[in-house]
């Protein structure tokens, strides 16, 4: 057991009276991509960032699709509004598809 409270909190946990240490590898404990540099390579930074970027892109896609759907429903058959709503739907799906292809290219 470590006497340093920060190290103890980061690397040890008590479960049912039993102490488990180093269950959660961190760069400070020698785990992770590179113990000397918490960020590792640029690929590690991008991979960690994608955990946040992909859900945000999905939320943006959902919001744009809902807004375009409301615009389509409220167009009342007016050709310019219908066309504008379909363009928003098409471009948002196309943009999300390009985003997914980029994820596939950079991750594999």
Residue pairs with C-beta under 8 A, 6 or more apart in sequence:
1 8
1 12
1 19
1 21
2 8
2 11
2 12
2 21
7 28
7 29
10 24
10 26
10 28
10 29
11 21
11 22
11 23
11 24
11 26
11 28
11 29
12 19
12 20
12 21
12 22
12 23
13 19
13 20
13 23
13 24
14 20
22 29
22 31
24 31
25 31
25 32
26 32
27 33
27 34
27 35
27 37
27 38
28 35
32 38
32 40
33 40
33 41
33 44
34 40
34 41
34 44
39 45
46 106
47 107
50 103
50 107
54 103
57 96
57 99
58 96
61 92
61 93
61 95
61 96
64 88
64 92
65 89
65 92
65 93
67 88
68 85
68 86
68 88
68 89
68 92
69 85
69 89
71 81
71 84
71 85
71 88
72 81
72 82
72 85
72 86
72 89
74 81
75 81
75 82
75 85
